[in-house]
Amino acid sequence: MDKTSRRNSAAALETAFAGAEADLVEAARSWLRRLAGERRASPLTLDAYGRDLRQFLQFLGERFEAAPNFSMLAGLKPTDLRAFMARRRDDGVASRSLLRQLAALRSFARHLDREDLAKVGVFDKVRSPKVARSLPKALPAVKAREMALGEGDGDDVRAPWILARDAAVLALLYGAGLRISEALAIRRGAAPTGAVDSLTIVGKGGKTRAVPAILPVRKAVEAYLECCPYSLDKDGPLFVGARGGALSPRIIQLTVERLRGALGLPDSATPHALRHSFATHLLSRGGDLRSIQELLGHASLSTTQIYTSIDKTRLFEAYRAAHPRAV
């Protein structure tokens, strides 16, 4: 996080927790510093966790009609936490978002305990909301290739270089399994062109991984660079917007929306679906889970194992072919 971002975050923190007692505000600041330093949390994660804590403290201030402090947190009862969860649901917060908020609050409670500031045991006494684990929706291989190539966008009124740029980004999502944020974070000097057949990607939690850049991906990037009207600094972003600034993820999302209509694809065909398709199609062609885990940058193999549910046919065929008792 640069100096400007740190200053903005500090100012936002003071405003967000203005109703809490000063020592609790300092503890919140220390907690976020720990997440940024030791846990290498991203600025987006820090913003989300800070917002989660702010909403909780604001609720407590209203419920008890007093400034939140350590004693208040230590004395919380399960009914208080359930009341907070009910309030969030009334605000339209889904189970998955509420689960993340409780994870942030538990993290803050652990920090308070670690620093001998307060013991907040209420989170161990209340069950987290259950979240149905939905399977990633992969695209058929043919449709994934068409989308990654930008096919169906031929009648677009946008400039050819912009079409080539978007096609290069989508090629990275499907051809290398990148997230949008990871593709847009690539520097010009690290562009996969010519003999450069791999990329070093910094993913969630600051975890670094190497991914191969196959020939179709490199050709898509080269095609974009050939017609890009801007002189790109080697330390600047590879992908730029119409005015030469950093490209917004929203632009790629809009491109995919147009392609969905042109290719007759469902709403589930999102940019992230290309990453899911990358993993699913690798698995269906015999890729092993451990390698796919490394390519996707998943911290846990259990996260990657969700793809086995998508390709049960191949797994059952492998079982029948290899197991001595298979019928």
C-alpha positions in Angstrom: 0.0 0.0 0.0 1.5 3.4 -1.0 1.8 6.4 1.3 -1.3 8.1 -0.2 -3.4 4.9 0.3 -2.2 4.6 3.9 -3.1 8.2 4.7 -6.5 7.8 3.1 -7.1 4.6 5.1 -6.0 6.2 8.3 -8.4 9.1 7.8 -11.2 6.8 6.9 -10.5 4.7 10.0 -10.7 7.8 12.3 -14.0 8.7 10.7 -15.4 5.2 10.8 -14.7 4.6 14.5 -15.4 8.1 15.7 -18.1 6.9 18.1 -15.8 4.4 19.8 -13.5 5.0 22.7 -10.0 6.1 21.8 -8.2 2.9 23.0 -10.6 0.7 21.0 -9.9 2.9 17.9 -6.1 2.4 18.5 -6.7 -1.4 18.8 -8.6 -1.4 15.5 -5.7 0.5 13.8 -3.2 -2.0 15.2 -5.3 -4.9 14.0 -5.5 -3.6 10.5 -1.7 -2.9 10.5 -1.1 -6.5 11.5 -3.4 -7.8 8.7 -1.5 -5.6 6.2 2.0 -6.5 7.5 2.0 -10.1 8.8 -1.0 -11.4 6.8 -0.2 -9.3 3.7 -3.9 -8.6 3.3 -4.8 -6.5 0.2 -6.1 -2.9 0.4 -9.5 -4.2 -0.6 -9.6 -6.7 2.2 -8.5 -4.1 4.7 -11.2 -1.8 3.5 -13.8 -4.6 3.8 -12.7 -5.7 7.3 -12.6 -2.1 8.5 -16.1 -1.6 7.2 -17.3 -4.8 8.9 -15.9 -3.7 12.3 -17.4 -0.2 11.9 -20.8 -1.6 11.2 -20.6 -3.8 14.3 -19.4 -1.1 16.6 -22.1 1.3 15.3 -24.7 -1.4 16.0 -23.4 -1.8 19.6 -23.3 1.9 20.2 -27.0 2.1 19.2 -28.0 -1.0 21.1 -26.3 0.0 24.4 -26.6 3.8 23.9 -22.9 4.2 24.8 -19.5 4.5 23.1 -18.2 1.0 22.4 -15.2 0.0 24.5 -13.3 -3.1 25.6 -15.7 -3.9 28.5 -18.7 -3.7 26.3 -17.1 -6.2 23.9 -16.0 -8.6 26.7 -19.6 -8.6 28.1 -21.4 -9.4 24.9 -23.9 -12.2 25.0 -25.1 -14.5 22.2 -28.4 -12.6 22.0 -26.4 -9.4 21.2 -24.6 -11.1 18.3 -27.8 -12.7 17.0 -29.5 -9.3 17.1 -26.6 -7.9 15.0 -26.9 -10.7 12.5 -30.7 -10.2 12.3 -30.1 -6.5 11.6 -27.7 -7.2 8.8 -30.2 -9.7 7.3 -32.9 -7.0 7.5 -30.5 -4.8 5.6 -30.5 -7.3 2.8 -27.0 -8.9 3.5 -26.7 -12.4 2.1 -25.3 -15.3 4.1 -22.0 -15.3 2.3 -21.4 -11.6 3.1 -22.5 -12.1 6.7 -20.1 -15.1 7.0 -17.2 -12.9 5.8 -18.2 -10.2 8.3 -18.2 -12.6 11.2 -14.8 -13.8 10.1 -13.5 -10.2 10.3 -15.0 -9.7 13.7 -13.5 -13.0 15.0 -10.1 -11.9 13.6 -10.4 -8.7 15.6 -11.5 -10.6 18.7 -8.4 -12.8 18.4 -6.2 -9.7 18.1 -7.7 -8.2 21.3 -7.0 -11.5 23.1 -3.5 -11.7 21.7 -2.8 -8.2 22.9 -4.4 -8.9 26.3 -6.9 -6.1 25.7 -10.1 -8.0 26.1 -11.5 -11.5 25.9 -14.5 -11.6 23.5 -15.9 -15.1 23.8 -19.3 -14.4 22.2 -18.2 -15.6 18.8 -17.6 -19.1 20.0 -21.1 -19.4 21.3 -23.0 -18.5 18.1 -23.1 -20.6 14.9 -22.1 -19.0 11.7 -24.8 -18.9 9.0 -24.8 -21.8 6.6 -23.8 -21.0 3.0 -24.7 -23.4 0.1 -21.5 -24.1 -1.8 -22.4 -23.5 -5.4 -20.4 -25.1 -8.1 -18.4 -22.9 -10.6 -20.3 -22.7 -13.9 -17.8 -23.6 -16.6 -18.4 -22.8 -20.2 -18.4 -25.5 -23.0 -14.9 -25.6 -24.4 -16.0 -24.3 -27.8 -17.8 -21.3 -26.3 -14.9 -20.6 -23.9 -12.6 -20.4 -26.9 -14.9 -18.2 -28.8 -15.3 -15.8 -25.9 -11.5 -15.8 -25.3 -11.0 -14.9 -28.9 -13.5 -12.1 -28.8 -15.6 -13.8 -31.5 -19.0 -12.2 -31.9 -17.6 -8.7 -31.4 -16.9 -8.2 -35.1 -19.6 -5.6 -35.6 -18.5 -3.6 -32.6 -18.1 0.1 -33.3 -15.1 0.4 -30.9 -11.6 0.9 -32.1 -9.7 -2.2 -33.4 -7.0 -1.8 -30.7 -9.6 -1.8 -28.0 -11.1 -5.0 -29.4 -7.6 -6.5 -29.5 -6.9 -5.4 -25.9 -10.1 -7.0 -24.6 -9.4 -10.2 -26.5 -5.9 -10.3 -24.9 -7.3 -9.9 -21.4 -9.9 -12.6 -22.0 -7.2 -14.9 -23.4 -5.3 -14.5 -20.2 -8.4 -15.4 -18.1 -9.1 -18.6 -20.0 -5.6 -19.5 -21.3 -3.8 -18.9 -18.0 -6.6 -19.1 -15.4 -6.1 -15.5 -14.1 -8.5 -13.4 -12.2 -9.4 -10.0 -13.8 -7.4 -8.2 -11.1 -4.3 -10.3 -11.8 -4.5 -9.8 -15.6 -4.8 -6.0 -15.2 -1.9 -5.9 -12.7 0.6 -7.2 -15.3 3.3 -4.7 -16.1 4.3 -3.9 -19.7 7.8 -5.1 -19.0 6.5 -8.5 -18.1 4.2 -8.9 -21.0 4.1 -12.5 -22.3 5.4 -12.0 -25.9 7.9 -13.7 -28.1 10.0 -16.1 -26.1 8.5 -15.0 -22.8 6.3 -18.0 -22.1 5.5 -17.6 -18.4 4.2 -15.0 -16.0 4.8 -14.3 -12.4 1.5 -13.5 -10.8 0.8 -12.0 -7.3 -2.6 -13.3 -6.3 -4.7 -13.1 -3.2 -2.9 -12.7 0.1 0.2 -11.6 -1.8 0.9 -15.2 -2.8 3.2 -15.4 -5.9 2.8 -18.1 -8.5 4.2 -18.8 -12.0 1.8 -19.6 -14.8 2.6 -20.6 -18.4 1.6 -18.3 -21.2 0.7 -20.6 -24.1 1.1 -19.5 -27.7 -2.5 -18.3 -28.3 -2.2 -16.1 -25.3 1.1 -14.6 -26.4 -0.2 -14.0 -29.9 -3.3 -12.2 -28.4 -1.1 -10.0 -26.3 1.2 -9.3 -29.3 -1.7 -8.4 -31.5 -2.9 -5.9 -28.9 0.6 -4.3 -28.5 1.0 -3.9 -32.3 -2.1 -1.7 -32.6 -2.1 0.0 -29.2 -1.8 3.8 -29.9 0.0 4.5 -26.6 3.7 4.2 -25.7 3.6 2.0 -22.7 6.2 2.4 -19.9 7.8 -0.9 -19.0 6.9 -0.3 -15.3 3.3 0.8 -16.2 0.3 -1.4 -16.8 0.2 -3.6 -19.8 -3.5 -2.9 -20.4 -4.7 0.7 -20.7 -8.1 2.4 -21.2 -9.2 4.5 -24.1 -7.4 7.6 -22.6 -4.2 5.8 -21.7 -4.9 5.3 -18.0 -5.1 2.0 -16.1 -7.9 -0.2 -17.5 -10.9 -0.7 -15.2 -12.2 -4.2 -14.6 -15.7 -2.9 -15.3 -14.7 -2.4 -19.0 -13.9 -6.1 -19.3 -17.1 -7.0 -17.6 -19.1 -4.9 -20.1 -17.2 -6.6 -23.0 -18.2 -10.0 -21.6 -21.8 -8.9 -21.4 -21.8 -8.0 -25.1 -20.2 -11.3 -26.0 -22.8 -13.2 -24.0 -25.5 -11.7 -26.2 -23.6 -12.3 -29.4 -22.8 -15.9 -28.5 -26.1 -16.8 -26.9 -24.6 -17.5 -23.5 -26.3 -17.4 -20.1 -25.8 -14.8 -17.4 -23.4 -17.2 -15.6 -20.9 -16.6 -18.5 -18.8 -14.0 -16.6 -15.1 -13.2 -16.8 -14.6 -15.4 -13.7 -16.3 -18.2 -15.5 -13.4 -18.3 -18.0 -11.1 -19.0 -15.0 -13.4 -21.8 -13.9 -13.5 -23.1 -17.4 -9.6 -23.1 -17.5 -9.6 -25.4 -14.4 -12.5 -27.6 -15.5 -11.1 -28.2 -19.0 -7.6 -29.0 -17.6 -9.1 -31.5 -15.3 -11.2 -33.1 -18.0 -8.0 -33.5 -20.1 -6.2 -35.4 -17.3 -4.7 -32.5 -15.3 -4.0 -33.4 -11.7 -5.5 -31.4 -8.9 -2.2 -30.4 -7.3 -1.0 -28.8 -10.5 -4.3 -27.0 -11.1 -4.2 -25.8 -7.5 -0.8 -24.2 -8.2 -1.9 -22.7 -11.5 -4.9 -21.1 -9.9 -3.1 -19.9 -6.8 -5.4 -21.6 -4.3 -4.0 -21.8 -0.8 -5.8 -25.0 -0.1 -6.3 -28.1 -2.2 -9.8 -28.4 -0.8 -10.7 -25.2 -2.7 -9.5 -26.8 -6.0 -11.4 -30.0 -5.3 -14.7 -28.4 -6.0 -13.8 -28.9 -9.7 -14.0 -32.6 -9.3 -17.7 -32.3 -8.8 -18.0 -30.8 -12.3 -16.2 -33.6 -14.1 -17.6 -36.7 -12.5 -17.8 -38.5 -15.8 -14.0 -38.5 -16.2 -13.4 -39.5 -12.6 -15.8 -42.5 -12.9 -14.2 -43.6 -16.1 -10.7 -43.4 -14.5 -12.1 -45.5 -11.6 -13.5 -48.2 -13.8 -10.3 -48.4 -15.8 -7.9 -48.6 -12.9 -9.7 -50.2 -9.9 -9.3 -54.0 -9.7 -12.8 -54.4 -8.3 -14.5 -52.1 -10.8 -17.3 -53.6 -12.8 
